[in-house]
Amino acid sequence: MIAAAVLVGLVLFLIVWSGQRSNAPAPVRATADRPDFAPLPAPMAGNADGASGMEEPDEEALAERPRLEEAPRREAPPAPAPVAPAPTAPPAMADSASPSPISRPPPRYPSRALRMRETGTVRVLVAVGADGVPTDVSVESSSQSRDLDRAALEAVRKWRFRPAQRGGQPVAGSVVVPIEFRL
């Protein structure tokens, strides 16, 4: 039954389609007899008065019209010369008890924490090797958000540190760094 209905529909389609096709080309309407638009006016000479078709403004009218006048700009005073810092001992010779960060890419704010409008400070304990690379990171005090804690740990793993110094030599050390998440 369904196959017969499909077959009848196909036959009807072919009959209608073949009836619409003809061998005669479609008639072409001539447009040269009567254009559907008005031709553009001939251009005027550039040196003629009123070439734009508008009246030229009166000099008196221009003089009476209010104008915006800008106040002369004052130049900013020269910036004071930077003060040179007091000479200190070179960092290689100074002893430091704990590492200090020298490269700190910022943490990515977790999208879920952002949607929940979570904020807080994560204190991260970082063990730093003598080469300045973190060897171990852990949460010393949480922000009460698991997402913020994870983002802080992930960010601090990418940090680089100036290692602790003992006797002028780099040594492994540890430091606690706070990571603050604010909206």
N, CA, C and O of each residue as an XYZ file, in Angstrom:
732
protein
N       0.816     -1.181      0.000
C       0.000      0.000      0.000
C       0.875      1.266      0.000
O       0.643      2.196     -0.773
N       1.883      1.280      0.883
C       2.770      2.448      0.969
C       3.598      2.572     -0.306
O       3.816      3.675     -0.805
N       4.053      1.448     -0.825
C       4.855      1.472     -2.046
C       4.028      2.002     -3.209
O       4.543      2.737     -4.051
N       2.745      1.634     -3.263
C       1.873      2.123     -4.333
C       1.682      3.626     -4.215
O       1.673      4.326     -5.228
N       1.528      4.138     -2.994
C       1.350      5.575     -2.789
C       2.603      6.331     -3.219
O       2.508      7.391     -3.837
N       3.766      5.793     -2.896
C       5.022      6.432     -3.297
C       5.129      6.432     -4.812
O       5.540      7.431     -5.402
N       4.769      5.334     -5.446
C       4.847      5.231     -6.899
C       3.882      6.205     -7.575
O       4.244      6.833     -8.570
N       2.682      6.338     -7.061
C       1.710      7.299     -7.620
C       2.235      8.716     -7.447
O       2.129      9.521     -8.372
N       2.793      9.041     -6.297
C       3.349     10.379     -6.070
C       4.481     10.682     -7.023
O       4.588     11.802     -7.522
N       5.325      9.704     -7.282
C       6.438      9.896     -8.206
C       5.949     10.134     -9.628
O       6.486     10.986    -10.334
N       4.934      9.387    -10.052
C       4.376      9.566    -11.400
C       3.755     10.955    -11.535
O       3.953     11.625    -12.549
N       3.006     11.390    -10.521
C       2.412     12.731    -10.578
C       3.487     13.811    -10.647
O       3.354     14.781    -11.393
N       4.543     13.639     -9.874
C       5.641     14.613     -9.899
C       6.251     14.705    -11.292
O       6.507     15.802    -11.789
N       6.483     13.557    -11.924
C       7.083     13.562    -13.258
C       6.165     14.207    -14.284
O       6.641     14.889    -15.191
N       4.858     14.006    -14.157
C       3.913     14.625    -15.095
C       3.936     16.139    -14.944
O       4.009     16.860    -15.939
N       3.875     16.624    -13.718
C       3.884     18.078    -13.481
C       5.214     18.675    -13.927
O       5.240     19.739    -14.546
N       6.288     18.016    -13.626
C       7.616     18.531    -13.951
C       7.824     18.579    -15.458
O       8.375     19.555    -15.969
N       7.403     17.565    -16.168
C       7.587     17.561    -17.624
C       6.674     18.568    -18.296
O       7.013     19.080    -19.363
N       5.517     18.869    -17.701
C       4.613     19.864    -18.275
C       5.144     21.281    -18.144
O       4.821     22.140    -18.964
N       5.937     21.532    -17.143
C       6.486     22.872    -16.948
C       7.687     23.118    -17.835
O       8.008     24.269    -18.130
N       8.342     22.089    -18.257
C       9.514     22.263    -19.121
C       9.050     22.439    -20.551
O       8.198     21.694    -21.034
N       9.590     23.387    -21.198
C       9.286     23.557    -22.621
C      10.577     23.826    -23.351
O      11.567     24.257    -22.759
N      10.558     23.572    -24.625
C      11.764     23.764    -25.427
C      11.950     25.219    -25.820
O      13.042     25.605    -26.237
N      10.926     26.025    -25.698
C      11.025     27.432    -26.079
C      11.768     28.196    -24.989
O      11.522     27.992    -23.800
N      12.682     29.081    -25.402
C      13.396     29.863    -24.385
C      12.459     30.865    -23.732
O      11.469     31.291    -24.326
N      12.779     31.224    -22.532
C      11.985     32.200    -21.804
C      12.054     33.535    -22.516
O      13.112     33.899    -23.029
N      10.946     34.281    -22.561
C      10.973     35.567    -23.260
C      11.856     36.567    -22.512
O      11.853     36.647    -21.284
N      12.598     37.307    -23.295
C      13.485     38.321    -22.746
C      12.840     39.665    -22.970
O      12.440     39.995    -24.087
N      12.738     40.446    -21.904
C      12.125     41.754    -22.001
C      13.177     42.778    -22.393
O      14.240     42.857    -21.777
N      12.885     43.533    -23.386
C      13.835     44.552    -23.840
C      13.779     45.725    -22.884
O      12.700     46.227    -22.568
N      14.958     46.168    -22.416
C      15.010     47.287    -21.487
C      15.564     48.539    -22.135
O      15.566     49.604    -21.518
N      16.030     48.431    -23.356
C      16.631     49.596    -23.994
C      15.583     50.616    -24.402
O      15.907     51.791    -24.575
N      14.323     50.191    -24.561
C      13.277     51.121    -24.978
C      13.006     52.165    -23.912
O      12.913     53.356    -24.207
N      12.883     51.726    -22.701
C      12.449     52.630    -21.636
C      13.225     52.303    -20.354
O      12.914     51.308    -19.699
N      14.224     53.111    -19.977
C      14.967     52.813    -18.747
C      14.100     53.077    -17.519
O      13.223     53.941    -17.531
N      14.368     52.308    -16.451
C      13.625     52.444    -15.200
C      14.229     53.485    -14.267
O      13.791     53.600    -13.123
N      15.206     54.234    -14.715
C      15.863     55.206    -13.854
C      16.091     56.497    -14.625
O      16.091     56.523    -15.855
N      16.281     57.552    -13.869
C      16.575     58.844    -14.485
C      18.082     58.966    -14.615
O      18.810     58.634    -13.680
N      18.562     59.434    -15.756
C      20.015     59.573    -15.910
C      20.559     60.656    -14.979
O      19.849     61.587    -14.600
N      21.823     60.511    -14.624
C      22.488     61.492    -13.770
C      22.701     62.788    -14.527
O      22.875     62.777    -15.746
N      22.689     63.919    -13.807
C      22.950     65.189    -14.486
C      24.412     65.264    -14.913
O      25.274     64.590    -14.349
N      24.669     66.079    -15.898
C      26.037     66.267    -16.382
C      26.858     66.952    -15.303
O      26.342     67.837    -14.621
N      28.116     66.575    -15.125
C      28.943     67.213    -14.094
C      29.195     68.679    -14.426
O      29.280     69.080    -15.587
N      29.311     69.468    -13.342
C      29.578     70.894    -13.500
C      31.082     71.119    -13.443
O      31.826     70.282    -12.931
N      31.507     72.216    -13.955
C      32.924     72.573    -13.921
C      33.337     72.797    -12.466
O      32.575     73.368    -11.685
N      34.530     72.352    -12.105
C      34.996     72.443    -10.730
C      35.242     73.852    -10.257
O      35.156     74.107     -9.056
N      35.544     74.779    -11.146
C      35.843     76.138    -10.718
C      34.618     77.037    -10.721
O      34.724     78.221    -10.402
N      33.448     76.494    -11.079
C      32.229     77.300    -11.116
C      31.720     77.521     -9.702
O      31.873     76.657     -8.839
N      31.109     78.691     -9.461
C      30.518     78.969     -8.155
C      29.304     78.079     -7.958
O      28.526     77.858     -8.886
N      29.150     77.575     -6.757
C      27.995     76.744     -6.446
C      28.034     75.402     -7.158
O      26.985     74.884     -7.538
N      29.202     74.831     -7.346
C      29.325     73.570     -8.063
C      28.582     72.445     -7.356
O      28.161     71.491     -8.011
N      28.410     72.527     -6.057
C      27.702     71.472     -5.343
C      26.200     71.650     -5.414
O      25.454     70.783     -4.960
N      25.746     72.749     -5.971
C      24.320     73.013     -6.052
C      23.809     73.747     -4.836
O      22.621     74.062     -4.763
N      24.669     74.027     -3.885
C      24.265     74.754     -2.677
C      24.799     76.168     -2.779
O      25.777     76.439     -3.476
N      24.145     77.043     -2.081
C      24.607     78.424     -2.065
C      25.877     78.524     -1.237
O      26.042     77.812     -0.247
N      26.762     79.402     -1.643
C      27.975     79.635     -0.884
C      27.622     80.426      0.365
O      26.795     81.335      0.291
N      28.231     80.108      1.533
C      27.893     80.829      2.761
C      28.385     82.275      2.704
O      29.394     82.593      2.073
N      27.655     83.109      3.368
C      27.967     84.534      3.448
C      29.087     84.722      4.472
O      29.038     84.125      5.547
N      30.087     85.534      4.161
C      31.218     85.764      5.075
C      30.749     86.371      6.389
O      31.278     86.023      7.444
N      29.755     87.282      6.352
C      29.257     87.895      7.586
C      28.566     86.846      8.461
O      28.709     86.858      9.683
N      27.819     85.944      7.828
C      27.130     84.908      8.593
C      28.144     83.984      9.268
O      27.928     83.530     10.392
N      29.236     83.714      8.586
C      30.267     82.878      9.184
C      30.936     83.566     10.364
O      31.272     82.913     11.353
N      31.136     84.896     10.269
C      31.803     85.635     11.336
C      30.927     85.702     12.584
O      31.452     85.703     13.697
N      29.597     85.760     12.426
C      28.702     85.885     13.572
C      28.418     84.538     14.242
O      27.997     84.505     15.398
N      28.635     83.462     13.554
C      28.321     82.137     14.090
C      29.279     81.790     15.229
O      30.478     82.041     15.113
N      28.775     81.214     16.333
C      29.676     80.865     17.441
C      30.648     79.762     17.017
O      30.318     78.870     16.235
N      31.863     79.862     17.571
C      32.903     78.886     17.263
C      33.480     78.340     18.546
O      33.491     79.014     19.576
N      33.949     77.140     18.477
C      34.620     76.520     19.609
C      36.104     76.831     19.506
O      36.751     76.521     18.505
N      36.628     77.441     20.544
C      38.053     77.749     20.556
C      38.698     76.961     21.678
O      38.240     76.996     22.819
N      39.748     76.262     21.352
C      40.453     75.466     22.353
C      41.507     76.306     23.042
O      42.181     77.128     22.421
N      41.633     76.080     24.337
C      42.673     76.771     25.092
C      44.022     76.176     24.690
O      44.110     74.991     24.371
N      45.053     76.985     24.704
C      46.372     76.437     24.347
C      46.762     75.351     25.353
O      46.494     75.459     26.550
N      47.386     74.330     24.845
C      47.788     73.212     25.695
C      49.061     73.564     26.442
O      50.014     74.117     25.892
N      49.031     73.215     27.729
C      50.235     73.421     28.530
C      51.046     72.136     28.498
O      50.499     71.036     28.579
N      52.319     72.289     28.383
C      53.173     71.104     28.382
C      53.389     70.648     29.813
O      53.534     71.464     30.724
N      53.408     69.341     30.001
C      53.604     68.770     31.332
C      55.034     69.047     31.787
O      55.964     69.038     30.981
N      55.199     69.293     33.084
C      56.568     69.504     33.574
C      57.366     68.219     33.402
O      56.806     67.126     33.473
N      58.648     68.343     33.180
C      59.464     67.134     32.994
C      59.442     66.272     34.254
O      59.430     66.780     35.376
N      59.438     64.978     34.043
C      59.424     64.039     35.170
C      60.763     64.106     35.893
O      61.810     64.277     35.268
N      60.720     63.970     37.209
C      61.998     64.000     37.935
C      62.845     62.786     37.552
O      62.330     61.706     37.261
N      64.129     62.998     37.562
C      65.049     61.917     37.215
C      64.954     60.824     38.271
O      64.858     61.125     39.461
N      64.980     59.549     37.852
C      64.896     58.477     38.848
C      66.116     58.486     39.754
O      67.246     58.736     39.333
N      65.835     58.204     41.003
C      66.914     58.173     41.988
C      67.545     56.788     41.948
O      66.850     55.775     42.018
N      68.844     56.755     41.838
C      69.551     55.473     41.790
C      69.480     54.817     43.164
O      69.695     55.486     44.175
N      69.178     53.504     43.221
C      69.131     52.846     44.527
C      70.521     52.775     45.152
O      71.545     52.789     44.469
N      70.508     52.701     46.440
C      71.782     52.617     47.152
C      72.465     51.303     46.789
O      71.800     50.273     46.679
N      73.763     51.326     46.604
C      74.450     50.097     46.235
C      74.281     49.040     47.332
O      74.380     49.325     48.525
N      74.024     47.823     46.884
C      73.881     46.713     47.834
C      74.844     45.616     47.425
O      75.443     45.655     46.351
N      74.975     44.669     48.276
C      75.854     43.545     47.972
C      75.225     42.727     46.856
O      74.000     42.622     46.800
N      76.012     42.150     45.973
C      75.425     41.341     44.911
C      74.646     40.175     45.493
O      75.040     39.623     46.520
N      73.535     39.786     44.849
C      72.704     38.740     45.419
C      73.415     37.410     45.570
O      73.054     36.629     46.451
N      74.400     37.123     44.755
C      75.095     35.842     44.854
C      75.886     35.743     46.153
O      76.107     34.643     46.660
N      76.308     36.866     46.690
C      77.133     36.837     47.893
C      76.298     36.933     49.161
O      76.755     36.534     50.233
N      75.069     37.459     49.056
C      74.254     37.632     50.252
C      73.586     36.314     50.609
O      73.194     35.550     49.727
N      73.458     36.051     51.902
C      72.755     34.858     52.353
C      71.289     35.218     52.539
O      70.960     36.257     53.113
N      70.409     34.345     52.045
C      68.993     34.542     52.284
C      68.431     33.223     52.796
O      68.762     32.145     52.302
N      67.580     33.342     53.790
C      67.059     32.145     54.450
C      65.968     31.468     53.640
O      65.759     30.262     53.778
N      65.259     32.227     52.787
C      64.167     31.605     52.039
C      64.195     32.062     50.581
O      64.711     33.137     50.275
N      63.644     31.254     49.691
C      63.597     31.622     48.277
C      62.640     32.795     48.062
O      61.743     33.034     48.871
N      62.842     33.513     46.972
C      61.924     34.607     46.629
C      61.498     34.447     45.166
O      62.314     34.110     44.309
N      60.214     34.693     44.892
C      59.716     34.497     43.523
C      60.280     35.539     42.567
O      60.369     36.721     42.901
N      60.664     35.086     41.363
C      61.144     36.015     40.336
C      60.238     35.994     39.109
O      60.218     36.956     38.342
N      59.493     34.916     38.917
C      58.550     34.812     37.811
C      57.276     34.215     38.372
O      57.276     33.080     38.848
N      56.177     34.980     38.319
C      54.929     34.497     38.889
C      53.759     34.688     37.939
O      53.043     35.685     38.034
N      53.555     33.741     37.020
C      52.358     33.816     36.171
C      51.106     33.775     37.047
O      51.030     32.960     37.966
N      50.135     34.629     36.782
C      48.943     34.679     37.642
C      48.083     33.426     37.493
O      48.080     32.786     36.441
N      47.356     33.084     38.552
C      46.481     31.909     38.458
C      45.267     32.204     37.585
O      44.849     33.354     37.447
N      44.713     31.156     37.002
C      43.483     31.273     36.221
C      42.328     31.159     37.208
O      42.275     30.225     38.007
N      41.401     32.118     37.148
C      40.243     32.082     38.056
C      39.330     30.968     37.568
O      38.854     31.042     36.435
N      39.064     29.946     38.362
C      38.227     28.834     37.909
C      36.823     29.319     37.553
O      36.228     30.116     38.279
N      36.300     28.827     36.427
C      34.993     29.309     35.958
C      33.875     28.980     36.941
O      32.965     29.788     37.128
N      33.927     27.821     37.566
C      32.876     27.479     38.528
C      32.944     28.403     39.741
O      31.908     28.848     40.236
N      34.145     28.696     40.223
C      34.301     29.613     41.358
C      33.847     31.014     40.973
O      33.305     31.746     41.802
N      34.066     31.383     39.726
C      33.628     32.695     39.242
C      32.105     32.761     39.222
O      31.519     33.760     39.639
N      31.461     31.693     38.736
C      29.987     31.663     38.710
C      29.410     31.699     40.119
O      28.375     32.320     40.357
N      30.086     31.027     41.056
C      29.614     30.975     42.441
C      30.064     32.209     43.231
O      29.721     32.363     44.403
N      30.840     33.089     42.575
C      31.348     34.327     43.175
C      32.180     34.027     44.432
O      32.071     34.720     45.443
N      33.016     32.976     44.344
C      33.872     32.597     45.459
C      35.140     33.447     45.449
O      35.729     33.683     44.394
N      35.550     33.898     46.609
C      36.792     34.656     46.775
C      37.540     34.076     47.967
O      36.990     33.285     48.734
N      38.779     34.472     48.113
C      39.539     34.023     49.267
C      41.027     34.062     49.007
O      41.482     34.387     47.910
N      41.775     33.723     50.044
C      43.234     33.687     49.964
C      43.712     32.281     50.283
O      43.314     31.682     51.282
N      44.563     31.773     49.422
C      45.162     30.451     49.620
C      46.625     30.681     49.990
O      47.344     31.381     49.277
N      47.058     30.104     51.082
C      48.478     30.182     51.459
C      49.116     28.872     51.031
O      48.749     27.799     51.510
N      50.091     28.980     50.110
C      50.708     27.810     49.503
C      52.129     27.657     50.041
O      52.924     28.596     49.999
N      52.439     26.462     50.545
C      53.789     26.146     51.000
C      54.541     25.557     49.817
O      54.124     24.550     49.244
N      55.656     26.193     49.455
C      56.412     25.789     48.272
C      57.814     25.358     48.700
O      58.536     26.111     49.354
N      58.184     24.148     48.323
C      59.563     23.678     48.506
C      60.290     23.966     47.193
O      59.868     23.515     46.129
N      61.380     24.718     47.278
C      62.103     25.160     46.089
C      63.479     24.507     46.071
O      64.200     24.523     47.068
N      63.833     23.931     44.921
C      65.147     23.316     44.765
C      66.225     24.364     44.582
O      65.927     25.551     44.451
N      67.461     23.937     44.574
C      68.591     24.855     44.422
C      68.593     25.509     43.039
O      69.247     26.532     42.835
N      67.863     24.921     42.095
C      67.786     25.510     40.754
C      66.662     26.536     40.626
O      66.511     27.139     39.563
N      65.863     26.752     41.686
C      64.798     27.751     41.663
C      63.460     27.225     41.178
O      62.508     27.991     41.031
N      63.379     25.912     40.926
C      62.147     25.298     40.450
C      61.418     24.675     41.637
O      62.044     24.005     42.458
N      60.085     24.887     41.744
C      59.347     24.261     42.847
C      59.409     22.740     42.758
O      59.141     22.165     41.703
N      59.762     22.092     43.861
C      59.810     20.632     43.886
C      58.553     20.050     44.517
O      58.169     18.923     44.204
N      57.902     20.812     45.409
C      56.673     20.346     46.037
C      55.838     21.562     46.414
O      56.360     22.549     46.931
N      54.543     21.482     46.152
C      53.625     22.552     46.552
C      52.463     21.921     47.300
O      51.967     20.859     46.926
N      52.035     22.597     48.367
C      50.891     22.106     49.137
C      50.168     23.300     49.751
O      50.730     24.387     49.881
N      48.915     23.075     50.124
C      48.106     24.142     50.724
C      48.414     24.190     52.214
O      48.223     23.211     52.935
N      48.897     25.351     52.665
C      49.130     25.530     54.096
C      47.837     25.966     54.778
O      47.484     25.446     55.836
N      47.125     26.931     54.164
C      45.798     27.304     54.668
C      44.884     27.517     53.467
O      45.244     28.183     52.497
N      43.690     26.931     53.559
C      42.748     26.897     52.439
C      41.905     28.167     52.372
O      41.773     28.914     53.341
N      41.349     28.372     51.198
C      40.416     29.491     50.988
C      38.985     29.043     51.220
O      38.054     29.833     51.059
N      38.798     27.785     51.598
C      37.492     27.154     51.778
C      36.799     26.875     50.449
O      35.599     26.603     50.418
N      37.557     26.943     49.342
C      37.034     26.593     48.021
C      38.039     25.651     47.368
O      39.197     26.008     47.152
N      37.583     24.460     47.062
C      38.475     23.469     46.454
C      38.990     23.962     45.107
O      40.152     23.740     44.765
N      38.125     24.636     44.337
C      38.527     25.131     43.019
C      39.626     26.190     43.128
O      40.593     26.161     42.366
N      39.480     27.123     44.071
C      40.509     28.166     44.240
C      41.819     27.557     44.725
O      42.893     27.962     44.281
N      41.740     26.582     45.637
C      42.955     25.928     46.136
C      43.703     25.239     44.997
O      44.922     25.364     44.879
N      42.956     24.506     44.154
C      43.596     23.814     43.028
C      44.225     24.798     42.050
O      45.333     24.570     41.564
N      43.522     25.896     41.758
C      44.058     26.896     40.819
C      45.335     27.529     41.371
O      46.272     27.799     40.619
N      45.371     27.765     42.674
C      46.577     28.354     43.284
C      47.753     27.387     43.187
O      48.861     27.793     42.839
N      47.519     26.101     43.494
C      48.598     25.111     43.405
C      49.110     24.991     41.975
O      50.316     24.921     41.742
N      48.182     24.969     41.023
C      48.551     24.853     39.608
C      49.399     26.044     39.158
O      50.362     25.881     38.408
N      49.038     27.230     39.617
C      49.784     28.427     39.220
C      51.181     28.444     39.836
O      52.154     28.762     39.153
N      51.288     28.105     41.124
C      52.585     28.181     41.816
C      53.558     27.148     41.262
O      54.770     27.362     41.308
N      53.055     26.032     40.739
C      53.948     25.038     40.116
C      54.689     25.625     38.916
O      55.768     25.151     38.560
N      54.112     26.663     38.288
C      54.733     27.297     37.109
C      55.666     28.449     37.484
O      56.380     28.968     36.626
N      55.669     28.851     38.749
C      56.523     29.952     39.195
C      57.987     29.531     39.186
O      58.316     28.345     39.238
N      58.850     30.530     39.118
C      60.289     30.316     39.266
C      60.772     31.216     40.400
O      60.261     32.318     40.601
N      61.765     30.725     41.133
C      62.223     31.403     42.343
C      63.724     31.649     42.294
O      64.467     30.943     41.611
N      64.149     32.660     43.031
C      65.568     32.843     43.320
C      65.811     31.980     44.550
O      65.245     32.247     45.610
N      66.640     30.956     44.430
C      66.788     30.010     45.554
C      67.405     30.667     46.786
O      68.039     31.719     46.711
N      67.196     30.015     47.905
C      67.822     30.476     49.148
C      69.344     30.365     48.995
O      69.843     29.523     48.249
N      70.061     31.215     49.702
C      71.525     31.231     49.615
C      72.105     30.910     50.995
O      71.626     31.392     52.021
N      73.126     30.100     50.985
C      73.859     29.818     52.221
C      75.330     29.777     51.854
O      75.758     28.935     51.064
N      76.100     30.686     52.427
C      77.525     30.767     52.120
C      77.774     31.144     50.665
O      78.785     30.757     50.080
N      76.833     31.914     50.077
C      76.991     32.343     48.684
C      76.602     31.277     47.674
O      76.741     31.494     46.471
N      76.115     30.128     48.137
C      75.729     29.034     47.246
C      74.215     28.823     47.311
O      73.624     28.905     48.388
N      73.581     28.550     46.157
C      72.135     28.281     46.190
C      71.849     26.947     46.866
O      72.523     25.946     46.624
N      70.828     26.963     47.720
C      70.433     25.742     48.426
C      68.908     25.611     48.353
O      68.202     26.580     48.073
N      68.424     24.411     48.606
C      66.985     24.182     48.633
C      66.392     24.881     49.849
O      67.043     25.008     50.886
N      65.171     25.324     49.710
C      64.496     25.999     50.815
C      62.992     25.949     50.596
O      62.508     25.369     49.625
N      62.268     26.567     51.514
C      60.813     26.609     51.360
C      60.312     27.986     51.752
O      60.949     28.725     52.503
N      59.140     28.299     51.209
C      58.537     29.602     51.463
C      57.025     29.449     51.353
O      56.533     28.598     50.612
N      56.292     30.273     52.091
C      54.827     30.297     52.020
C      54.432     31.531     51.226
O      54.828     32.649     51.556
N      53.635     31.314     50.157
C      53.193     32.446     49.329
C      51.667     32.532     49.384
O      50.980     31.524     49.219
N      51.138     33.736     49.616
C      49.679     33.899     49.597
C      49.199     34.187     48.172
O      49.796     34.993     47.458
N      48.130     33.529     47.773
C      47.493     33.774     46.481
C      46.083     34.259     46.783
O      45.279     33.547     47.384
N      45.799     35.486     46.354
C      44.496     36.081     46.656
C      43.609     36.053     45.420
O      44.035     36.434     44.330
N      42.375     35.600     45.599
C      41.377     35.592     44.536
C      40.303     36.605     44.904
O      39.604     36.447     45.905
N      40.175     37.657     44.079
C      39.178     38.705     44.304
C      38.382     38.926     43.041
O      38.903     38.754     41.939
N      37.141     39.301     43.182
C      36.303     39.652     42.022
C      36.269     41.147     41.852
O      35.620     41.649     40.935
